[in-house]
Amino acid sequence: MTRTLLGVSVGWLGISLVADGLPALLLPYQLASDGASDAATLGLITLLALGVAAAIQPLAGHLADRVGRLPIAAAGTFIGIIGLGLLLQPGAALAGTVLALAGVSVAQAGQQALLPDLVPPAMRGRGGGLKSAFDVAGAFIGFVILAALLGNGDPGAAVGALGMALVLSFGLTAFLLGRGGFRRGDSIRRPLLDAYRLPLGEHRDLVTVVAARFLFLLGIYAVGRFLLFFVADRLGLLPEAAGEQAGTALALLAAITVLASLPGGWLADRFGRRPLMVAGGALAAGGIGLLPFASSLELVILFGSLMALGTAAFSSASWALLTDVASPVESGRLLGIAHLGTAGAAAAAGLFGPVIDAAGYGIAFSLAALFALGGGLVALRSAMPDGAPALIGSVEGVR
């Protein structure tokens, strides 16, 4: 089971490295270098790119149910690499960002269905914790590498590092899982447009978890998306120096999240998904609410550490709960729909750009804190049996 847990998790390294590193560091750097350093431009580009990525994932998940998980992940990896290459072309920041993030979304559609396919319910908290650890570890590695490369003014090497990470993480997934990674979910052949069909009466718990994740992640992404600009504004730095400082801060916060995710997954199996989600929402909200008072990089990291601990708790528990409520026969499609909440939050975070330009970081980050707290509270509305492996396993058996 250890090999399986590693196999269903390691692919998140490359996926998160691109999904987090591109909008948080590489794209802002490119825009700042081109003289377009206003938050509104960054926000609108990421809103469009992440919106497209979110919209195509249910279809990609539906295809993963029909043809297998790893073939879809391979196709997404290929598309993502093409988009990354396009980023190096003059005037192609928008097109390259859209294509790269769309490819990563397709790859994720295949990757995320592996956990409910191959991990039993009683271990999904630990599976969710390991997934979160690899997910955030990818962001950590990406922030460290991109901070160094962009600090040296080398965006070409940064793009190459992102592409290599995608290929290597997919290769490790295929090696560890072997034939298990090619498993198909839904045995019923449905029309492609049925990929977006979600009767609320049949999937009320799924919708509740998706809503909780949307609110929480909207608050988290709103901070991460504009942290480079926040650091530059607060510390009076040029784009190169701000990119290095923000990358360092994000890397440290990512490391804290990685270290906290594994015990967070164990706690989700031991004490329940929802209590951990509520605690995570409260911790993250506290950290975000304090950020506007940070006057140094050390304080940014200190307050951000609370946000990181909250993110580890919420993410590990919510991913376990999400896989609990997704029907195993079509988990690719349902988790693709569920990702509309995650990617929708990432896209909607771009709307904080105009808020920052108009009202400042204090108002914007206060709103982000409220969203993070709201995500934890919404989780209480789920009726899914919570926490005890025996209970979850019995529900799985009759679903």
Residue, then its C-alpha position, 0 to 999 in steps of 0.5 A: m500500500t505504501r507504493t500505491l500511496l506514493g504512486v497516487s500522490v507523486g504526480w502532484l509534484g509537477i502539476s502543482l509546480v506549474a499550477d502554482g508557480l506559473p501564476a504566482l511568480l513566472l507570469p507576474y515576473q513576465l508582466a512586470s518585465d514588460g511594464a504591465s505590473d498592475a494587479a488588474t492585468l495579472g488578475l484578469i489574465t489568470l481569471l481567464a486562464l484558470g476559468v478555461a482550465a476549470a471548464i474543461q476538467p469535467l470533460a477530461g475526467h469523463l474521458a479518464d473514466r472511459v479510457g483510463r487515468l494515465p492516458i489522460a494524464a499523459a495527454g495533459t502533460f503534453i499540452g502543458i509543455i506546449g503552453l509553457g513553450l509558447l510563454l517564451q514567445p513575444g506577446a504570447a503571455l495570455a495564450g501560453t498561460v491559458l494553454a499551459l494551465a489547461g494542460v495541467s488541468v487535463a493531467q490533474a483529471g487523470q491524476q486525482a481519480l487514482l486515489p479513490d480508485l486504489v486507496p481504501p476508505a479507511m486510509r483516505g485521510r492519510g492518502g489525502g495528507l500525502k496528496s497534500a504534502f506532494d501537492v504543496a511540495g511541488a509548490f515549494i520546489g517550484f517557488v525555490i527554483l523560480a525564485a532563484l532563476l527569476g532572481n537571475g533574470d532567466p525566464g527561459a530556464a524557469v520555463g524549462a524547469l516547469g516542463m521537466a517537472l511535469v514529465l518526471s512526475f508523470g513518469l514516476t506515477a506510471f512507474l509506481l502504479g504500473r497497470g493500476g494507473f490505467r484503470r477505468g472508472d465508469s463502465i457505462r458509456r455516456p454522451l460527452l456532454d453528460a460530463y457536466r451533469l450533476p443532479l443535486g438530489e443525488h450529490r448533495d454532500l459532494v456539492t457541500v464539500v465543493a462549496a466549502r473548498f471554493l470559499f476556503l481556497l478563494g481566500i488562500y489563492a487571493v493571498g498567494r496570487f498577489l503576494l509578490f506585488f504585496v511584498a514589493d509594495r510593502l518593502g519598496l522592492l523592484p520586480e527582481a528583488a520582490g520575486e526573490q523575496a516573495g518566492t522565498a516566503l512562499a517556499l517557507l510557507a509551503a515547507i510548513t504546509v508539507l510538514a503539517s499535511l501528513p499528521g493532518g491526514w492522520l488526524a482526519d482518519r482518527f478524529g474526522r474530516r469536518p472538525l479538521m476543516v473547521a480548525g483549518g479555516a479558523l487558523a488560515a483566517g487568523g493568519i490572513g487577517l494579520l498580513p496587512f499589519a506585516s511591515s517586514l518579510e519576517l512578519v509576512i512569514l510569521f503570519g503566513s505560517l498560520m495560514a499554512l497550518g490552516t491550509a494543511a489541516f483543511s486540505s488533507a481533511s477536505w480531500a479525504l471527504l471529497t473522495d468519500v462522497a464521490s461515487p467510485v464508478e465515475s470518480g474521474r467525472l465527479l472529481g472533475i466537476a468538484h475541481l470547478g470549485t478549486a479552479g473556480a476559486a483560483a480563477a475568482a481570486g483574480l478579481f481581488g486585483p481590482v479590489i487591491d488597486a481600488a481599496g488596498y491590501g487591508i480590505a482585500f486580505s480582510l475579505a480573503a480571511l472571511f472567505a477562508l473562515g466561511g469554507g470551514l463553517v460550510a463543511l459542517r453542513s455535510a451529512m457524510p458520516d465523519g471520521a470513523p473508518a468503519l462508518i466510512g467503509s460501510v457507506e462505501g459498501v452500499r454506494 
